[in-house]
């Protein structure tokens, strides 16, 4: 291990702006795979507070099986709590075997889109700052 570290340190230029050595040491990458993430936007039905949740569809979704123990898809379930009234919002998204979204169900709130979330959060931020 020490030999590999010394060899690697000798071959990395100190002047590289992309910090290759730190990436090698900590295993980080410069590119982020956004295809594995799904952003879910919900709004509480009681206090109308918008919430954004990031779903890792490869780690957060559970496998579903049929009666014959064959994989039929994935399901993501989450109880989301906003920062205002703390009432749980139960969200569920079903995916097929290729991890494409099939259905959405929600209790205690409603799904909203990213544009609505942005409008609601910027409006509440400007209201707090005045």
N, C-alpha and C positions, 0 to 999 in steps of 0.2 A: 504494500500500500504506500509506504513511504517513498519507494522508488518511483511509483507511478505519479505521486504528487510532485516530486522533484522534477521529473521529466516534463510533466505538464506545465509546471511553473516556468521552466526554462523556455518552453515553446510559446508562451503567451506574451504578447507584446504589452508592455506597461502602458503604452500610449493609446491603446484601443479604447474608443469611447463607449463601446457597447458592454463593457464590464464582463467579458467572456469568462474570466477567472471566477467571478462571483456566481455566475450561472453554472459553471462546472461544479463548484464547491457545494452549492445548495440545491442543485438539480432543477433550477428554474429555467423557464423558457421565455423567449421574448414574444412569442405569439400566443394569443389566447384563443381557445377553441370555443367560440360563442354558440356553435351549433348544439352543444350539449346542454345549454341553459335556456329555460323558458321563463320569462317574466310574467307573473300573474298579478293583475291589478284588481283589487276588490274594494268595496265601499260598505261600511257598516250600515245596516238598515235603521239602527237606532240613532246614532250620533252623526252619521253621514261622513265619517272620517275615512279618507282614502288610505289604502295600505298597498305597498308593493312587496312582492315575495319572489325571490329567485329560486327556481326549481332546477335541480340538476337531474335531468331525465334519465341519466345512466346510474345514479346512485340513490336518488330519493324515491323513485318509483318502484313499487313492489311487483313481482311477477305474479300473474294470475294463471291458474291452470283450469282445464276442463275436467270432466268426470274421468277421463282416461289418462290423466296426469300429463297432458300435452300443454305446452305453453300457448296461451291464447292472447296474451297482451300484458300490459302493465297498468297499474293504477297508482296515482299519487293522492294521498289524503293528508289534509293538514287542518288543524284548528288554529286559526289566525286570531290574534288579539290586537286591537288597535291601542293607541296610547291615550285615548280620551276616556272612553267608557268601559274598557276592558271586557266587553261582552264577546264571547267566542263566536267566530265565523267559521263554520265547517265547510271547507272546499274540497272538492274531489274532481280529478281529471283522469279520464281513461285514455290509454294509448293502445295502438295495435302493436303487433310484434316488431314492426319497423320503427317504433316509437313516434308515430304520427298521431296527433291528437284526434280522438274519436268523439268524446263527449265531455261535457262539463256539468257539474251539479254544485249547488251552493245553498247553505242554510244560514240564516242570520245576516245576510248581506246580499250584494249583487256584484257580478263581474262588471268591470269598466275597462275601457281601452286606455292605452298609454297616453293619448292626447288628453282625454278627460282627466286622468291622474295628474298630468302636468299642469293643467288649468287649475284644478282644485288645490294642488299643493302650492303653486305660486300665488294664488289668491289668499290662502291662509297665511303664507309667509309675509305678504305685503300688509295684511291686516294686523299681524303681530308687531310689525316694525313701525306702525304709525301710532 
